[in-house]
């Protein structure tokens, strides 16, 4: 729907999760749009079967629902279109959206993900030597610890839609992360992992800084997304002075 896409593209950071799945799984997403005196709103429904995270986190659930809305009344109008043929996970950006959805569904909060972007003037020194087209074998091993396999990351690296940042010592990768294209012009930084022997040495800080600066050097915008349970990564984001622009709270429907 052109109106829905136009609305999402007006504030692409606000809509970053919807745009991500719309690009990655066009055949497995459905867009809904509504408008009124209050403004506009868009709902995206994603089939859980195509999302590795959601398939494992929410077994038995059929749909993931994302909302971008100017007003709770518009949100309520949209969720009336959510199919009743199975449980749904709602990923909601505001308490007003939660209140609106709760008028139609019984909800149980499960988790939340915080999204950060680079501050306007971070004052960091670029570490371009850490940026790689491919990780070392030690880097791949670190990614595997976090569940990131070559089958997913390698095609992105080969196509130029991702890069790796790795802090090595004598050829051994001690801390790594990757950045990949979320949607046109927007990239995502993730996969941060540091070897247990090298923690508390500032390596994670160096690789995240280098990833943000490399994305900015390319004239693009990046986000760093952290689950609320990952207190170390949240502390890192805040110590770096990153700006939190969104928090998506997950709710499982109980009906």
Helices and strands as residue ranges (DSSP letters): H 2-10, H 16-24, G 26-28, E 29-36, E 39-47, G 48-50, H 52-57, E 63-69, H 72-79, E 88-92, H 95-102, E 107-117, G 128-130, E 131-132, H 137-145, H 150-158, E 162-169, E 172-183, E 186-194, G 196-198, H 203-217, E 221-227, H 231-239, E 243-253
